[in-house]
Amino acid sequence: MFTALVLACAFIDAPKCLQFEDTRGPYRTEEQCIERISEMIGNIREISPYLTIVDTKCSTTSGQQT
């Protein structure tokens, strides 16, 4: 199982970073997780265009898919 994570930072004055963790997953495959990351990036850019995407990750998790 995989959980989608996105790290985004604002570099206006001093760098300030936020980690976004998906609330829909976890996902059974890494491909599903990567698709969700793409969707999350689009949403982040839409609501916070000043943030720069710094890193993404499909973190392995254990447990059942919800």
N, C-alpha and C positions, 0 to 999 in steps of 0.2 A: 504494500500500500504506500501511496505517495501523497504528501501534502505540498501544496504550491506556496512558495514564499517569494516576495519581491521586496528588494531594498531600494528605496528612493531617497534622494537627498536634495536639499535646497542649498545653493551656494551663493546666496545673496550677500550677507555679511559674514557671519561665521557659519561653517557647514552645520546643517541640522539634518539628521537622517531619520527616516521612519521605516519600520519593517511592517509590511502588509502580509498577513497570513490568511489564506483562503478559509472561508467558513462553510463551503459547500462539500469539500472532500472529506475524507481522503479518497484517492482514486486508485483503482486496481492496477492501472498500467502507467508507466512513465509518459507514454504518448498522450494519455488523457490529461495528465498533470501539466505537460508542456502546453497543450491547447488552452488549459485554464489560465496559465501564466500569461499567455498572449492576450486573453480576454481581460485579465486583471490590469495589464499594462495599458490597454486602451482605456479602461475606466479611470485609472489613475491620471492619465494624461488629460482626459476630458474634464475631471473635476479639479485637478491641481496642475495646470500647465507649467508652473514654475519648478516643479520637481523633476529631477533627472534620474532615470532608472540607472542604478549603479550595478546591481547584481540580481540574479534570479536563481532559484534552486528548487528542485523537487526533492524534498526531504523524505527519507524512508520512515514509515510509521508502522505500528502494529495495531491490530484491531479490525473491527468490522466497518464496512462502508455504510454511511448513513444515507 
